[in-house]
């Protein structure tokens, strides 16, 4: 199951999920990228998004306007859909119109392996190698890993700090996966101070000592965080 949370009133870039990319609204283009992999539902906070999605044949559902995070939004959607606790749910961000299907499939495989091994908490995401210049960009979230490829910390800052030289940087790709049961557990956790400081909801899991399994992928896709990103995306479709 793939759920795409879509919020119209983005604080940094209002209505960006409906921005035109080569004649197709961003959220629709994102849904179309992964539509062949599994059932896709857009969880929206505004009827305008619902109407646009339906006009393109994309399934969409209205959710609350008060959710703090996209994960809370997909949890509401999964609850309304009455998904089984063992259902694996992929959260694809609406501003990822270039997400590669291979990346989504890699995360699906990782979650399935966790489920097979009876992991007590099933949550996963993806990362790729980035250069030192890219690591300086606060819009590109960095992740530091343990020796089992679980996330130790995520930050908008450049981590690890290169005091000793030879640092390798990993960029977080904004895609998450959960079992329905673990998604419910995540959303029941108290907000974490570091989550609010960094404005990164995944830090809630780490703060509460939950493991986030990370999958290394090769990805050239990029999210649309700024008007400059949108201009770059539009150029690709010219």
Buried (B, 14 or more C-beta within 10 A) or exposed (E): BBBBBBBBEBEEBEBBBBBEBEEBBBBBBBBBBBBEBBEBBBBBBBEEBBEBBEEBEBBBBBBEEEBEBBBBBBBBBBBEBEBEEEBBBBBBBBBBBBBBEEBBBBBBEBBEBBBEEEBEBBBBBBBBEBEEEEBEBEEBBBBBBEEEBBBEBBBBBBBBEEEEEEEEBBBBBBBBBBBBBBBBBBBEEEEBEBBEEBEBBBBBBBBEEBBBBBBBBEBEBBBBBEEEBBEEBBEEEE
